[in-house]
């Protein structure tokens, strides 16, 4: 089968050294540039091009190659409470089986390697000419390792609902509470006061005119 994977891709790994010998094992360490959109978009993610450290163990078994590993990286996001930028260290563990294309889920060679009609094949990942692509596994592992609602600190108090100030920066910050039952009366009082001021101004102006007329 002609491979569709590019061995030059840093997330594509070669298993030929294992030789399809059950029990054979290989350890690999590699630092790669993070692919685009690695994480929870718009919430927290590993920036594209940021270093991702991979430690892998490849084990040959009857049905394929079992890949166990850890990915370490630094994600960036925004606190859901106060909207401040934050950094989060990612330590994601994963394990995935990459099956031989000509073997069933028990490691037995299929009578017809071209028969891919098994229902569970849709959920299985396969080796392609001895190569496998780790990217989909890495994406799933990083997403599961990231917080769904990241915070800058566990006791972050968020923002003031009245003025938007960050409460952690002003521990004593508060606003005088106004009973909504009195709010309308306060508005009416303000209107009356403004009216009285206008009347007083008008009266003063009229008094000035009268005084000039008398002179």
ABEGO torsion letter per residue (X at the ends): XBBABBAABAABBBAAAAGGBBGBBBBBBBBBBBBBGBEBBGABBBBBGBBBBBBBBBBBBAAEBBBBBBBBBBBBBBBAAAGBBBBBBBBBBBBBBBBBAABBAAGBBBABAABAABAAAAABBBBBGGBBBAAAAAAAAAAAABBABBBABAABAEBBAAAGBBAAABAABBBBBBBAAAAAAAAAAAAAAAAAAAAAAAAAAAAAAAAAAAX
